């Protein structure tokens, strides 16, 4: 029953609900209908008295909880069902809830003493990978096209975008490069959304470029790839969205493009949510991790114990044949705090972009600090270092609200005072420095990274050239290697 139903049909449904001879067995309604329609609740009462109302199913039950990733206020009204109809059986279903969210949902639905059945989070046929998001839009689209035309030629997939605008722009760019793509987002006309879904299901288009609106009822079994143009706003969202790949139990890839700027773009959108920033930072932590099995990281989030050996090299981190070490990055943090403190004294607010520019000795001269030597690392590495300090609470976000936007600025965080102690040390995991710096991969087991040779060459070509030069030059020329100490941190 939806708002678009004609009144005559609504009356027919209401009558059938209490008709003992009716063949009507199931009614699908939104939580909003339960919360706001007194007429519908009165029909349920009469159906209950006639012993016609015997089962309740609550889908996406995590939406009940404030701690869930997709809280909807009207879900909290569903507690009335068990209170009003105590003899009616109730089942709640979700694929993305932590133990804390489940307990909260049980309380809200008035079923604290219920049975709980939990399946493992693990989808053994899915390969998880995080890639650095190219800063240049054309390079980014080119990278996606190479992946689609190479590994997934003619196969179905989904690209998730953060905004409706991104969805339409990426769709247009892919179409210009010969990819059969269609956009899908909440602001489209219902018939247009239905048309895109139908054409994709019939393999008339290869890729749906969508926002999170593309979710309910999407169950195409042969989806070979789910690409995230931007990271999701939470681990629960990511698990749910990436899980639309490989439902036929055949191998499929889940590729997430992680960009520093997306942290603050998404943060500005979720700041008003109850635990929006916390959940976003959990997602950032997943993306920043360069060594731990992706399945272990997902399992930890959903309170499940997982042995990384069971991954079977079905994630990028388990495929890496690289050693790691902890690097002391305390001096970098001290420099950033000096820049932020000076800006605060000048009543200046620094966006993440301005902070990096000042750190690198660029931008407005007044924002630079005497004694802060610009680091020689690539900008990509500096972004990862700042993200690390943000997650560790040495830095924090501060928001400014305008009539048209929410702007994120960076300030000193709650742990910044620890640096007043000269003995305090901050470390960060990085690739261990080696003589050649070459990355070794298994092309047999690590299909998602190893099979895309062009991508590897594009993103690390300069890195490989520098490595070759190091081998040919004398030790006095090795200073270039120092620029890669924080690579992929």
KOLDOVEX-414620 format. One line per field, with one value per residue (C-alpha): residue in three letters; x, y, z. Coordinates in nm, 4 decimals, decimal comma, always signed. Layout:
mido (ALA;...)
x (X;...)
y (Y;...)
z (Z;...)
This chain:
mido (UNK;UNK;UNK;UNK;UNK;UNK;UNK;UNK;UNK;UNK;UNK;UNK;UNK;UNK;UNK;UNK;UNK;UNK;UNK;UNK;UNK;UNK;UNK;UNK;UNK;UNK;UNK;UNK;UNK;UNK;UNK;UNK;UNK;UNK;UNK;UNK;UNK;UNK;UNK;UNK;UNK;UNK;UNK;UNK;UNK;UNK;UNK;UNK;UNK;UNK;UNK;UNK;UNK;UNK;UNK;UNK;UNK;UNK;UNK;UNK;UNK;UNK;UNK;UNK;UNK;UNK;UNK;UNK;UNK;UNK;UNK;UNK;UNK;UNK;UNK;UNK;UNK;UNK;UNK;UNK;UNK;UNK;UNK;UNK;UNK;UNK;UNK;UNK;UNK;UNK;UNK;UNK;UNK;UNK;UNK;UNK;UNK;UNK;UNK;UNK;UNK;UNK;UNK;UNK;UNK;UNK;UNK;UNK;UNK;UNK;UNK;UNK;UNK;UNK;UNK;UNK;UNK;UNK;UNK;UNK;UNK;UNK;UNK;UNK;UNK;UNK;UNK;UNK;UNK;UNK;UNK;UNK;UNK;UNK;UNK;UNK;UNK;UNK;UNK;UNK;UNK;UNK;UNK;UNK;UNK;UNK;UNK;UNK;UNK;UNK;UNK;UNK;UNK;UNK;UNK;UNK;UNK;UNK;UNK;UNK;UNK;UNK;UNK;UNK;UNK;UNK;UNK;UNK;UNK;UNK;UNK;UNK;UNK;UNK;UNK;UNK;UNK;UNK;UNK;UNK;UNK;UNK;UNK;UNK;UNK;UNK;UNK;UNK;UNK;UNK;UNK;UNK;UNK;UNK;UNK;UNK;UNK;UNK;UNK;UNK;UNK;UNK;UNK;UNK;UNK;UNK;UNK;UNK;UNK;UNK;UNK;UNK;UNK;UNK;UNK;UNK;UNK;UNK;UNK;UNK;UNK;UNK;UNK;UNK;UNK;UNK;UNK;UNK;UNK;UNK;UNK;UNK;UNK;UNK;UNK;UNK;UNK;UNK;UNK;UNK;UNK;UNK;UNK;UNK;UNK;UNK;UNK;UNK;UNK;UNK;UNK;UNK;UNK;UNK;UNK;UNK;UNK;UNK;UNK;UNK;UNK;UNK;UNK;UNK;UNK;UNK;UNK;UNK;UNK;UNK;UNK;UNK;UNK;UNK;UNK;UNK;UNK;UNK;UNK;UNK;UNK;UNK;UNK;UNK;UNK;UNK;UNK;UNK;UNK;UNK;UNK;UNK;UNK;UNK;UNK;UNK;UNK;UNK;UNK;UNK;UNK;UNK;UNK;UNK;UNK;UNK;UNK;UNK;UNK;UNK;UNK;UNK;UNK;UNK;UNK;UNK;UNK;UNK;UNK;UNK;UNK;UNK;UNK;UNK;UNK;UNK;UNK;UNK;UNK;UNK;UNK;UNK;UNK;UNK;UNK;UNK;UNK;UNK;UNK;UNK;UNK;UNK;UNK;UNK;UNK;UNK;UNK;UNK;UNK;UNK;UNK;UNK;UNK;UNK;UNK;UNK;UNK;UNK;UNK;UNK;UNK;UNK;UNK;UNK;UNK;UNK;UNK;UNK;UNK;UNK;UNK;UNK;UNK;UNK;UNK;UNK;UNK;UNK;UNK;UNK;UNK;UNK;UNK;UNK;UNK;UNK;UNK;UNK;UNK;UNK;UNK;UNK;UNK;UNK;UNK;UNK;UNK;UNK;UNK;UNK;UNK;UNK;UNK;UNK;UNK;UNK;UNK;UNK;UNK;UNK;UNK;UNK;UNK;UNK;UNK;UNK;UNK;UNK;UNK;UNK;UNK;UNK;UNK;UNK;UNK;UNK;UNK;UNK;UNK;UNK;UNK;UNK;UNK;UNK;UNK;UNK;UNK;UNK;UNK;UNK;UNK;UNK;UNK;UNK;UNK;UNK;UNK;UNK;UNK;UNK;UNK;UNK;UNK;UNK;UNK;UNK;UNK;UNK;UNK;UNK;UNK;UNK;UNK;UNK;UNK;UNK;UNK;UNK;UNK;UNK;UNK;UNK;UNK;UNK;UNK;UNK;UNK;UNK;UNK;UNK;UNK;UNK;UNK;UNK;UNK;UNK;UNK;UNK;UNK)
x (+0,0000;+0,1549;+0,0474;-0,0062;-0,2842;-0,6313;-0,8807;-1,1060;-0,8208;-0,7353;-1,0962;-1,0857;-0,7678;-0,9184;-1,2264;-1,0237;-0,8124;-1,1132;-1,2856;-1,2405;-1,2991;-1,0478;-0,7541;-0,5430;-0,2366;+0,0282;+0,0198;+0,3333;+0,3401;+0,6007;+0,6667;+0,5234;+0,1866;+0,1895;+0,2919;+0,0507;-0,2593;-0,5207;-0,7509;-0,4909;-0,4242;-0,7981;-0,8123;-0,5185;-0,7017;-1,0110;-0,7943;-0,6230;-0,9571;-1,0651;-0,7368;-0,6390;-0,3292;-0,0756;+0,2696;+0,4748;+0,7996;+1,0155;+1,2746;+1,5907;+1,5402;+1,8605;+1,6631;+1,4958;+1,8124;+1,9698;+2,3013;+2,2151;+2,3630;+2,0237;+1,8021;+1,4443;+1,2317;+0,9076;+1,0703;+1,0627;+0,6821;+0,6831;+0,7068;+0,3293;+0,2790;+0,4012;+0,2403;-0,0963;-0,0874;+0,1118;+0,0115;+0,1271;+0,4668;+0,7325;+1,0524;+1,3092;+1,5678;+1,8871;+2,2158;+2,4025;+2,3740;+2,6281;+2,5397;+2,4759;+2,2266;+2,0513;+1,9996;+1,8640;+1,6266;+1,5002;+1,4195;+1,2416;+1,0315;+0,9511;+1,1055;+1,4016;+1,3580;+1,3563;+1,5729;+1,8538;+1,9875;+2,3097;+2,4902;+2,8548;+2,9292;+3,1722;+3,1080;+3,4017;+3,3564;+3,3972;+3,7371;+3,7802;+4,0168;+4,0856;+4,2485;+4,3854;+4,1392;+4,3106;+4,2937;+4,2364;+3,8780;+3,9763;+4,2395;+3,9837;+3,7220;+3,9910;+4,0947;+3,7359;+3,6869;+4,0063;+3,8826;+3,5370;+3,6611;+3,9412;+3,8302;+3,4542;+3,3993;+3,0263;+2,9536;+2,7096;+2,8148;+2,7211;+2,9101;+2,8037;+2,8444;+2,8093;+2,5722;+2,3099;+2,5351;+2,8236;+2,5922;+2,4860;+2,8348;+3,0008;+2,7244;+2,7786;+3,1562;+3,1262;+2,8756;+3,1107;+3,3793;+3,1528;+3,0280;+2,6559;+2,5674;+2,2554;+2,2143;+1,9872;+1,9069;+1,6167;+1,5392;+1,4555;+1,0983;+0,9728;+0,9224;+1,2804;+1,4201;+1,2114;+1,3335;+1,7026;+1,6523;+1,4649;+1,7231;+2,0086;+1,8329;+1,7870;+2,1583;+2,0666;+2,2950;+2,6111;+2,6508;+2,4134;+2,5781;+2,3782;+2,3433;+2,2335;+1,8779;+1,9647;+1,9186;+1,5755;+1,4800;+1,8100;+1,8928;+2,0594;+2,2660;+2,5395;+2,6774;+3,0517;+3,1690;+3,0626;+3,2805;+3,2583;+3,3356;+3,3561;+3,3679;+3,0412;+2,9400;+2,9700;+3,1000;+2,7413;+2,6541;+2,9678;+2,9037;+2,5453;+2,6292;+2,9329;+2,7300;+2,5179;+2,8044;+2,8384;+2,5054;+2,5399;+2,8374;+3,0795;+3,3849;+3,3149;+3,5116;+3,4367;+3,6629;+3,6566;+3,8286;+3,9508;+4,0202;+4,1262;+3,8789;+3,5876;+3,6393;+3,5363;+3,2784;+3,0911;+3,1580;+2,9850;+2,6778;+2,6571;+2,7516;+2,3872;+2,3394;+2,3599;+2,6836;+2,7471;+3,1041;+3,2012;+3,0746;+3,2463;+3,5792;+3,5394;+3,5083;+3,8163;+4,0119;+3,9214;+4,0484;+4,3680;+4,4661;+4,7374;+4,8189;+4,5309;+4,2974;+3,9868;+3,7691;+3,9235;+3,8403;+3,4807;+3,4474;+3,5709;+3,3067;+3,0292;+3,1643;+3,2731;+3,6043;+3,7802;+4,1020;+4,2788;+4,4075;+4,0487;+4,0482;+4,2329;+4,3965;+4,0607;+4,1516;+4,4216;+4,6000;+4,6289;+4,7772;+5,0610;+5,4056;+5,5397;+5,6936;+5,5669;+5,7124;+5,6076;+5,7456;+5,7763;+5,5564;+5,5545;+5,7454;+5,4849;+5,2074;+5,3944;+5,4358;+5,0667;+4,9628;+5,1949;+5,0275;+4,6785;+4,7630;+4,9065;+4,5971;+4,3727;+4,5671;+4,5037;+4,1315;+4,1830;+4,0101;+4,1920;+4,0197;+4,2076;+4,3229;+4,4611;+4,6322;+4,8191;+4,9133;+5,0526;+5,2423;+5,3933;+5,4965;+5,2303;+4,9240;+4,8944;+5,2277;+5,0607;+4,9479;+5,3015;+5,4961;+5,8616;+6,0556;+5,8147;+6,0118;+5,7917;+5,8046;+5,9514;+5,6866;+5,4302;+5,1006;+4,9178;+5,1298;+5,0752;+4,7004;+4,7258;+4,9296;+4,6696;+4,3914;+4,5896;+4,6158;+4,2439;+4,1555;+4,3920;+4,2286;+4,5383;+4,3335;+3,9584;+3,6977;+3,5105;+3,2070;+3,0718;+2,7137;+2,6168;+2,2840;+2,4012;+2,6593;+2,8348;+3,2104;+3,4628;+3,7734;+4,0570;+4,1600;+4,3827;+4,2194;+4,1647;+4,4942;+4,7084;+4,8077;+4,9959;+5,2630;+5,3540;+5,5446;+5,8659;+5,8781;+5,5387;+5,5662;+5,3139;+5,3753;+5,2171;+5,2381;+5,4169;+5,5784;+5,9184;+6,2021;+6,3859;+6,6708;+6,4570;+6,1129;+5,9522;+5,6093;+5,5600;+5,2118;+5,0596;+4,8818;+4,7208;+4,5409;+4,5166;+4,3071;+4,1770;+4,5124;+4,7407;+4,5337;+4,5182;+4,8695;+4,7909;+4,6519;+4,9560;+5,1861;+4,9930;+4,9799;+5,3263;+5,5236;+5,7229;+5,7751;+5,9147;+6,1365;+6,2737;+6,3477;+6,5376;+6,7388;+6,8261;+6,9754;+7,1915;+7,3062;+7,5541;+7,4478;+7,4872;+7,1907;+6,9538;+6,7827;+6,4877;+6,3996;+6,3309;+6,0258;+5,8578;+5,8954;+5,5285;+5,4062;+5,0571;+5,0401)
y (+0,0000;+0,3239;+0,6856;+0,6549;+0,3933;+0,5003;+0,5395;+0,2644;+0,0145;+0,1216;+0,0606;-0,2841;-0,3756;-0,2554;-0,4700;-0,7767;-0,7493;-0,8433;-1,0777;-1,4350;-1,5737;-1,3418;-1,4850;-1,1834;-1,3172;-1,0432;-0,6649;-0,4558;-0,1197;+0,1341;+0,2098;+0,5550;+0,3896;+0,2214;+0,5434;+0,7818;+0,5972;+0,5447;+0,3817;+0,1184;+0,0441;+0,0021;-0,2499;-0,4390;-0,4557;-0,6051;-0,8497;-0,9514;-1,0082;-1,2214;-1,4179;-1,3017;-1,1135;-1,3856;-1,2682;-0,9485;-0,9153;-0,6057;-0,5724;-0,3618;-0,3814;-0,1846;+0,1269;+0,1116;+0,2065;+0,5499;+0,3622;+0,2038;+0,3381;+0,4225;+0,5313;+0,6223;+0,7776;+0,6034;+0,2628;+0,3427;+0,3415;-0,0289;-0,1204;-0,0682;-0,3852;-0,6274;-0,4302;-0,4144;-0,7614;-0,9772;-1,3127;-1,2218;-1,3677;-1,1126;-1,1549;-0,8812;-0,9045;-0,7189;-0,7872;-0,4982;-0,4651;-0,4751;-0,6542;-0,3143;-0,2193;-0,5577;-0,5209;-0,1707;-0,2916;-0,5757;-0,3270;-0,0886;-0,3718;-0,5063;-0,8482;-0,8522;-1,2248;-1,3328;-1,5879;-1,4445;-1,6269;-1,4905;-1,5964;-1,5150;-1,1856;-1,3620;-1,3816;-1,5984;-1,5197;-1,1416;-0,9789;-0,6555;-0,3850;-0,0206;+0,2003;+0,5512;+0,7849;+0,9810;+1,3556;+1,4276;+1,3537;+1,2430;+1,0045;+0,8673;+0,7959;+0,6481;+0,4144;+0,2963;+0,2433;+0,0346;-0,1843;-0,2304;-0,2924;-0,5179;-0,7413;-0,7066;-0,6817;-0,7250;-0,8114;-0,6411;-0,4029;-0,1146;+0,2084;+0,3819;+0,7591;+0,9963;+1,2455;+1,2692;+1,5113;+1,2613;+0,9880;+1,1882;+1,3200;+0,9778;+0,8253;+1,0880;+1,0395;+0,6610;+0,6843;+0,9113;+0,6434;+0,3673;+0,2153;+0,1299;+0,3067;+0,4490;+0,6857;+0,6072;+0,8348;+0,9421;+1,2615;+1,0783;+1,0168;+0,6723;+0,5538;+0,6545;+0,4610;+0,1588;+0,1795;+0,1862;-0,1048;-0,3078;-0,2437;-0,3335;-0,6528;-0,7462;-0,6725;-0,3924;-0,1639;-0,2870;-0,0485;+0,1358;+0,4486;+0,5099;+0,6710;+0,4690;+0,4984;+0,1922;-0,0710;-0,2018;-0,5009;-0,5113;-0,8804;-0,9427;-1,2594;-1,2073;-0,8689;-0,9116;-0,5824;-0,3093;+0,0013;+0,2799;+0,6121;+0,7522;+0,5618;+0,4910;+0,6926;+0,3878;+0,0315;-0,0960;+0,0935;-0,0312;-0,3935;-0,3716;-0,1955;-0,4081;-0,7175;-0,6714;-0,8290;-1,2014;-1,3266;-1,6235;-1,7339;-1,6769;-1,4561;-1,0837;-0,7700;-0,4897;-0,1941;+0,1204;+0,4412;+0,6299;+1,0027;+1,2401;+1,5079;+1,2656;+1,2469;+1,6089;+1,6119;+1,3242;+1,4486;+1,7765;+1,5783;+1,3427;+1,5883;+1,6245;+1,2474;+1,0950;+0,8999;+1,0038;+1,1253;+0,8243;+0,5827;+0,7762;+0,7610;+0,3828;+0,3742;+0,5967;+0,3680;+0,0724;+0,2612;+0,3797;+0,0287;-0,1079;-0,4422;-0,6083;-0,8482;-0,6649;-0,9481;-0,9151;-0,5429;-0,6114;-0,8924;-0,6676;-0,4131;-0,6727;-0,8292;-1,1525;-1,3315;-1,4019;-1,5787;-1,3935;-1,7231;-1,8051;-1,5051;-1,7153;-1,4032;-1,2576;-0,9022;-0,6575;-0,6559;-1,0350;-1,0307;-0,7951;-0,9494;-0,6479;-0,5881;-0,3097;-0,1042;+0,1696;+0,5140;+0,8018;+1,0835;+1,2978;+1,5859;+1,6128;+1,6390;+1,9092;+2,1124;+2,0838;+2,1928;+2,4951;+2,5952;+2,5530;+2,7404;+3,0337;+3,0422;+3,0447;+3,3369;+3,5220;+3,4292;+3,2268;+2,8957;+2,6340;+2,3880;+2,0596;+2,1942;+2,5152;+2,3213;+2,0998;+2,3981;+2,5837;+2,2720;+2,2378;+2,6049;+2,7050;+2,9289;+3,2473;+3,3500;+3,4648;+3,1071;+2,9669;+2,9233;+3,0103;+2,7010;+2,4575;+2,2994;+2,1783;+1,7965;+1,6313;+1,3593;+1,3473;+1,5215;+1,1866;+1,0736;+1,3992;+1,3515;+1,0054;+1,1408;+1,4094;+1,1493;+0,9377;+1,2290;+1,2960;+0,9355;+0,9437;+1,2690;+1,4900;+1,6893;+1,7368;+1,8762;+2,1976;+2,2964;+2,6257;+2,6449;+2,8835;+2,9285;+2,6995;+2,4600;+2,3076;+2,3717;+2,1522;+2,3066;+2,1422;+2,2375;+2,0928;+1,7843;+1,6572;+1,4648;+1,7538;+1,8483;+1,5177;+1,6668;+1,9085;+1,6103;+1,5901;+1,2135;+1,1569;+0,9615;+0,9087;+0,6229;+0,5178;+0,1949;+0,2275;+0,0056;-0,1063;+0,0563;-0,1906;-0,1615;-0,1875;-0,0797;-0,3213;-0,4601;-0,8329;-0,9706;-1,3070;-1,2759;-1,6163;-1,5581;-1,1798;-1,1368;-0,7921;-0,6204;-0,8431;-0,8615;-0,4877;-0,4282;-0,0984;+0,0459;-0,0653;+0,0901;+0,4167;+0,4640;+0,3463;+0,4099;+0,6960;+0,4833;+0,1963;+0,4306;+0,5847;+0,2350;+0,1453;+0,4660;+0,3944;+0,0622;+0,2295;+0,5295;+0,5564;+0,5675;+0,9435;+0,9676;+0,7759;+1,0801;+1,0314;+0,7120;+0,9076;+1,0573;+0,7167;+0,6294;+0,6941;+0,5384;+0,3843;+0,4694)
z (+0,0000;-0,1165;-0,1297;-0,5056;-0,4713;-0,5801;-0,2957;-0,4317;-0,4170;-0,0606;+0,0453;-0,1153;+0,0767;+0,4058;+0,3459;+0,2503;+0,5669;+0,7839;+0,5390;+0,6673;+0,3181;+0,1494;-0,0426;+0,0545;+0,2394;+0,2413;+0,2720;+0,2148;+0,3922;+0,5005;+0,8696;+0,7980;+0,7271;+1,0689;+1,2426;+1,0721;+0,9514;+1,2246;+0,9699;+0,8823;+1,2513;+1,3128;+1,0262;+1,1789;+1,5122;+1,3493;+1,1511;+1,4766;+1,6491;+1,3530;+1,3805;+1,0328;+1,1489;+1,2297;+1,1162;+1,1042;+0,9079;+0,9561;+0,6802;+0,7231;+1,0982;+1,1643;+1,0653;+1,4096;+1,5928;+1,6313;+1,6130;+1,2790;+0,9574;+0,8082;+1,0993;+1,0075;+1,2857;+1,1868;+1,2412;+1,6137;+1,5955;+1,5037;+1,8715;+1,8848;+1,6793;+1,9444;+2,2264;+2,0525;+1,8961;+2,1431;+1,9923;+1,6429;+1,5518;+1,4505;+1,2543;+1,1913;+0,9137;+0,8310;+0,6558;+0,8164;+1,1916;+1,4726;+1,7977;+1,9592;+1,6882;+1,7150;+2,0898;+2,0399;+1,7672;+1,9882;+2,2624;+2,0242;+1,8755;+2,2260;+2,1557;+2,3966;+2,4698;+2,1077;+1,9283;+1,7162;+1,4102;+1,2649;+0,9482;+0,8796;+0,7093;+0,4755;+0,1027;-0,0122;-0,3818;-0,3392;-0,3892;-0,1903;-0,3097;-0,2213;-0,4856;-0,4647;-0,6336;-0,9135;-0,8524;-1,2213;-1,3308;-1,6820;-1,5454;-1,3016;-1,5687;-1,7935;-1,5111;-1,4602;-1,8356;-1,8574;-1,5748;-1,7297;-2,0855;-1,9672;-1,6865;-1,7258;-2,1008;-2,1592;-1,7951;-1,5590;-1,2860;-1,0593;-0,9923;-0,6716;-0,6548;-0,3621;-0,5232;-0,7952;-0,9830;-0,9747;-1,0992;-1,4043;-1,4835;-1,4594;-1,6720;-1,9427;-1,9383;-1,9655;-2,2501;-2,4455;-2,4123;-2,5399;-2,2147;-2,2092;-1,8837;-1,7211;-1,4258;-1,1306;-0,8363;-0,6159;-0,8090;-1,1318;-1,2428;-1,1271;-1,4861;-1,5762;-1,2790;-1,3719;-1,7315;-1,6270;-1,3864;-1,6497;-1,9239;-1,6889;-1,5762;-1,9433;-2,0147;-2,2542;-2,0544;-1,8843;-1,5924;-1,3613;-1,2186;-0,9051;-0,5671;-0,2647;-0,4027;-0,6136;-0,3469;-0,2562;-0,4702;-0,6590;-0,6846;-1,0212;-0,9672;-1,2288;-1,1154;-1,1679;-1,0193;-0,7813;-0,8054;-0,5495;-0,7174;-0,3624;-0,0364;+0,1443;+0,4483;+0,6764;+0,6847;+0,6979;+0,3808;+0,2084;+0,3035;+0,1815;-0,1460;-0,2329;-0,1435;-0,4542;-0,6495;-0,7086;-0,5798;-0,8151;-0,5976;-0,8869;-0,8328;-0,8390;-0,7541;-0,5085;-0,5891;-0,3773;-0,4894;-0,1839;-0,2069;+0,0702;-0,0360;-0,0055;+0,3719;+0,4162;+0,1401;+0,3057;+0,6583;+0,5770;+0,4734;+0,7742;+1,0505;+1,1577;+1,1928;+1,5398;+1,4869;+1,1273;+1,1741;+1,3851;+1,1213;+0,8429;+1,0270;+1,0602;+0,6825;+0,6427;+0,8754;+0,6516;+0,3463;+0,5169;+0,6273;+0,3998;+0,5623;+0,7462;+0,5656;+0,4447;+0,5751;+0,9208;+0,9160;+0,8123;+1,0685;+1,3488;+1,2601;+1,2758;+1,5976;+1,4308;+1,4791;+1,1496;+1,0588;+0,7770;+0,6327;+0,5363;+0,3008;+0,0411;-0,1012;-0,1964;-0,0949;-0,1993;+0,1366;+0,1533;-0,1981;-0,1086;-0,0779;+0,1088;+0,4496;+0,6716;+0,9531;+1,1961;+1,1133;+1,3576;+1,2227;+1,5380;+1,3779;+1,1021;+1,3593;+1,5532;+1,2329;+1,1444;+1,4919;+1,4691;+1,1423;+1,2887;+1,6085;+1,4154;+1,1927;+1,4995;+1,6464;+1,3196;+1,3266;+1,0104;+0,9438;+0,7398;+0,5114;+0,4572;+0,1192;+0,2709;+0,5492;+0,3041;+0,0869;+0,3874;+0,4994;+0,1520;+0,1477;-0,1019;-0,0935;+0,1120;+0,2639;+0,5874;+0,6599;+0,6511;+0,9736;+1,0166;+1,1105;+0,9449;+0,6625;+0,3748;+0,3610;+0,0528;+0,0346;-0,2481;-0,1772;-0,1757;+0,1193;+0,3070;+0,2689;+0,4218;+0,7125;+0,7844;+0,7662;+1,0143;+1,2588;+1,2160;+1,3008;+1,5990;+1,7231;+1,7047;+1,4544;+1,4388;+1,2045;+1,2750;+1,0708;+0,9448;+0,8188;+0,5411;+0,3654;+0,0859;+0,2272;+0,5260;+0,5188;+0,6991;+0,8564;+1,0490;+1,4022;+1,6730;+1,8216;+2,1785;+2,1786;+2,0518;+2,4079;+2,4386;+2,2134;+2,4925;+2,6266;+2,4229;+2,4797;+2,3141;+1,9872;+1,7065;+1,4641;+1,1394;+0,9418;+0,6070;+0,3481;+0,4647;+0,2731;+0,0480;-0,1981;-0,5115;-0,3860;-0,6321;-0,5465;-0,6037;-0,6662;-0,7427;-1,0747;-1,0286;-0,7004;-0,6875;-0,9974;-0,9209;-0,8774;-1,0817;-1,3986;-1,4543;-1,5836;-1,7482;-1,4299;-1,2338;-1,4893;-1,4943;-1,1188;-1,0341;-1,3500;-1,1996;-0,8923;-1,1009;-1,3046;-0,9890;-0,8572;-1,1731;-1,1525;-0,7910;-0,8941;-1,1585;-0,9594;-0,6782;-0,3148;-0,3121;-0,5505;-0,3257;-0,1772;-0,4119;-0,2301;+0,0868;-0,0786;-0,0676;+0,2973;+0,3667;+0,0419;+0,0734;+0,4444)
